[in-house]
Amino acid sequence: MKRNSKIKEEIWSDFDSSKNFQKIMNRTKEEKNSSTRNDWKIMLVTSFVFLILIGGFFCIKGPIAQMKKEKHIVENGNFQIFALSNSEEKEVKKELKENIHVPLKNYNEAMSSVPGFPILFKLEGNDSQMEIIVKNGNIYTWVPSSGIVTLLGEKTIINESQTLYFQVQKDTIIDIIYRQGEKKIQKRITIYQDEDFNYYAILTN
């Protein structure tokens, strides 16, 4: 019993000593600091990975947008086609897009001061060229300031943006061949008439 009592006293003596107590406190503090450092490391690594992902997204987004733009240019060329349309009793310029029916401005050959339906061909680029061929109709140019009308017939070639006027029938077809360098794109405008004698245009390949 005396021996056991002596061992207990030694253990409690060691435990209560300020030296051992300080060791325990230091160890606890070190473990806490180590845990805090590990938490900070995890946060820093997570933030770093997040920033890399965000940066990668924006780096990829730019080239993808550029690729889409280049693809659009390759498929459609550097040109646009606009026609005058009646919208809520106002004349508006509408772009002809593939497979979209566009009502044309009301036109009466006997009463109108213009020689036909106006269509604007907008070209971009110094080496752009557009050949325009009409079937069941004629192509005209018109200078509003002088009133001069020129008959171009069924075919013309333009190298810059220009408004042409088309004398049409209910089944007029306008074939377009666009060239820029080695690039060649073909489109077709079909003009048709409904039961109320309204004219429409639709752009197709």
C-alpha positions in Angstrom: 0.0 0.0 0.0 2.8 2.4 0.8 4.4 1.6 -2.5 1.2 2.3 -4.4 0.6 5.5 -2.5 4.1 6.6 -3.4 3.6 5.9 -7.1 0.4 8.0 -7.1 2.1 10.8 -5.4 4.9 10.8 -8.0 2.4 10.7 -10.9 0.4 13.6 -9.5 3.5 15.4 -8.7 4.7 15.1 -12.3 1.2 16.0 -13.6 0.9 19.1 -11.3 4.3 20.3 -12.1 4.4 23.6 -14.1 6.9 22.1 -16.5 4.7 19.2 -17.6 1.6 21.4 -17.6 3.4 23.9 -19.9 4.3 21.0 -22.2 0.7 19.9 -22.5 -0.4 23.5 -23.2 2.3 24.0 -25.8 1.4 20.7 -27.5 -2.3 21.7 -27.5 -1.4 25.1 -28.9 0.8 23.5 -31.6 -2.0 21.1 -32.6 -4.4 24.0 -32.8 -2.0 26.1 -34.9 -1.3 23.2 -37.1 -5.1 22.7 -37.6 -5.5 26.4 -38.4 -2.6 26.3 -40.9 -4.1 23.2 -42.6 -7.4 25.1 -42.8 -5.7 28.0 -44.4 -3.8 25.8 -46.8 -7.0 24.1 -47.9 -8.7 27.5 -48.4 -5.7 28.9 -50.4 -5.5 25.8 -52.6 -9.3 25.9 -53.2 -9.2 29.6 -54.1 -6.2 29.0 -56.4 -8.0 26.2 -58.2 -11.1 28.3 -58.5 -9.1 31.3 -60.0 -7.5 28.9 -62.5 -10.9 27.6 -63.5 -12.3 31.1 -63.9 -9.3 32.2 -65.8 -9.4 29.2 -68.0 -13.1 29.8 -68.8 -12.5 33.4 -69.9 -9.4 32.3 -71.9 -11.5 29.6 -73.7 -14.6 31.9 -74.1 -12.7 34.4 -76.3 -11.4 31.9 -78.9 -14.8 30.1 -79.0 -16.6 33.4 -79.7 -14.1 34.2 -82.3 -14.5 30.8 -83.9 -18.3 31.2 -84.0 -17.8 34.7 -85.6 -15.4 33.3 -88.2 -17.7 30.4 -88.9 -20.6 32.8 -89.5 -18.4 34.9 -91.8 -17.3 31.8 -93.8 -20.9 30.5 -94.1 -22.6 33.8 -94.9 -19.9 36.0 -96.2 -19.3 39.7 -95.6 -22.6 40.8 -97.0 -26.2 41.5 -95.9 -29.4 41.9 -97.9 -32.2 44.3 -96.8 -35.7 44.8 -98.3 -38.2 47.6 -97.5 -41.2 46.2 -95.7 -44.5 47.6 -94.4 -44.7 47.3 -90.6 -47.7 49.0 -88.9 -48.1 51.3 -91.8 -44.5 52.4 -91.7 -41.6 51.6 -94.0 -38.9 49.6 -92.3 -35.7 48.1 -93.6 -35.6 44.4 -92.8 -32.7 42.0 -93.3 -33.4 38.9 -95.3 -32.3 35.9 -93.4 -32.5 32.3 -94.4 -36.0 30.7 -94.5 -37.7 33.7 -93.0 -40.6 35.2 -95.0 -40.4 39.0 -95.2 -43.4 41.0 -96.5 -42.3 43.5 -99.1 -43.3 47.1 -99.3 -46.6 47.6 -101.2 -45.8 48.4 -104.8 -48.0 49.2 -107.8 -46.2 49.4 -111.1 -48.7 51.7 -112.6 -48.8 54.2 -109.8 -45.4 54.1 -108.1 -42.7 56.6 -108.7 -40.0 53.9 -108.2 -39.1 51.4 -110.9 -39.6 48.3 -108.7 -39.1 46.7 -105.3 -36.0 48.1 -103.6 -33.5 45.6 -102.2 -30.2 46.8 -100.6 -27.1 44.6 -101.1 -24.6 45.6 -98.4 -21.0 44.4 -99.2 -17.9 44.7 -97.0 -14.3 44.3 -98.1 -12.5 45.7 -101.0 -12.4 42.4 -102.9 -16.1 41.6 -102.5 -18.2 41.0 -105.6 -21.8 40.0 -106.1 -23.4 38.7 -109.3 -27.2 39.1 -109.4 -29.3 37.2 -111.9 -33.1 37.5 -112.0 -35.6 35.1 -113.6 -39.1 36.4 -114.5 -38.2 40.0 -113.8 -35.8 42.9 -114.5 -33.2 44.9 -112.5 -33.1 48.7 -112.4 -31.1 51.4 -110.8 -32.7 54.7 -109.8 -31.2 58.0 -108.8 -33.8 59.8 -106.6 -32.1 63.2 -106.9 -32.3 63.2 -110.7 -35.1 60.7 -111.2 -32.9 58.8 -113.8 -33.9 55.1 -114.1 -31.6 52.7 -115.8 -32.6 49.2 -117.0 -29.9 46.6 -116.3 -31.8 43.7 -117.6 -31.7 40.2 -116.0 -28.1 40.3 -114.8 -25.7 42.7 -113.1 -22.5 42.7 -111.0 -21.8 45.0 -108.1 -18.6 45.6 -106.2 -19.9 47.8 -103.4 -23.1 48.3 -101.4 -26.0 49.3 -103.7 -29.8 49.5 -103.8 -31.3 47.8 -106.8 -34.9 47.8 -107.9 -36.7 44.7 -109.2 -39.7 44.6 -111.4 -41.2 41.3 -110.4 -43.9 38.8 -111.1 -45.6 36.4 -108.7 -42.8 33.8 -109.3 -39.6 35.9 -109.6 -36.3 34.3 -108.6 -33.2 36.3 -107.8 -30.0 34.2 -107.8 -27.0 35.7 -106.0 -23.3 34.6 -106.4 -21.0 36.2 -103.8 -17.3 36.1 -104.2 -14.5 37.3 -101.9 -11.0 36.1 -102.8 -11.3 32.3 -103.3 -14.6 32.2 -101.3 -17.8 31.7 -103.2 -21.3 31.7 -101.7 -24.6 31.2 -103.5 -28.0 32.4 -102.3 -31.5 32.7 -103.7 -34.3 35.1 -103.1 -37.7 33.8 -104.1 -40.5 36.4 -104.4 -44.0 35.2 -104.3 -47.5 36.6 -104.0 -50.3 35.6 -101.7 -54.1 35.5 -102.3 -54.4 39.2 -101.4 -51.7 40.2 -103.9 -49.2 41.0 -101.2 -45.6 40.2 -102.1 -43.1 38.4 -99.9 -39.4 37.5 -100.1 -37.6 34.5 -98.7 -33.8 33.9 -98.7 -32.5 30.3 -99.2 -29.3 28.6 -100.2 
